[in-house]
C-alpha cells in the first residue's frame, strides 16, 4: 500500500473522523476525500467574502431635490 498523505481520507475514515477534518479545514488546510484510492472531493476553508460596512462612506454625497422624480421622456414607464 502507498504512503498515506496526511490531508487525504478514504470515505470510511472521513465518516469516522468528520470532526477532525472540519477542524483541520477551519485552520486553513485543504482536505481530499478519496474513494477506492481515487480523489473524489476536496474540502476547503469557507471564505466569508462579506466586508464590514464603513460608516460615513457617503458623507460627501448630496441628493438633489428631485432625486426620485421621473426623468423627462420616461413618464410612460412610471
C-alpha angles and dihedrals in degrees: 000000000000126000112282114236110222096233095053126089130182115228097261092047091047091054092051095042102039093128091053091049093049090049092051092048092047087055090058103267124131115226126201121212115212132202116196091342096309125107112247105165143012122215110209133180115272113244114212100214093185110118124208114257114246115225116229096023091132098042094117096048117108123199118218118233091249097039090132096042124116111260117239111274095023098085091110091059097053 
